[in-house]
Amino acid sequence: MTVTEMADDVAGLMAVRLRIRGQGLAEKLRRGGRLLPRKVRREAEYLLHACEQDRIPKLRMQLDQDRIASAYQACLTHLKPLGAAGRRRALFLDVLESAGFAVFAILAAVVLIVIWRL
């Protein structure tokens, strides 16, 4: 897989998972890079830099293919789809978290009212 294909793959995943519009990885990082964790954004920026260097034949020889592969893998690991079971689990945990916070807030309010009445 070439560096350009890797960058296009990461850009496509960013479009699907993060709903970022734009042409290419550079514009998608500029528009929505803040949605990525710092480490993943740094790896995507390295992949973009390597893609730009890959276009110049003299600089192509200086590219570290292992580093590019690890950057691509880090981006894929973060952006790959969860699957149906993962989405259901995430939805269940979100609902459970919201309900738990609501119960905690109500109990805190009741305790404060009881203390205030005494």
Sequence and secondary structure as in RCSB ss.txt:
>XXXX:A:sequence
MTVTEMADDVAGLMAVRLRIRGQGLAEKLRRGGRLLPRKVRREAEYLLHACEQDRIPKLRMQLDQDRIASAYQAC
LTHLKPLGAAGRRRALFLDVLESAGFAVFAILAAVVLIVIWRL
>XXXX:A:secstr
  HHHHHHHHHHHHHHHH   SSHHHHHHHHHGGGS HHHHHHHHHHHHHHHHHTSHHHHTT  HHHHHHHHHHH
HHHHS   HHHHHHHHHHHHHHHHHHHHHHHHHHHHHHHHHH 
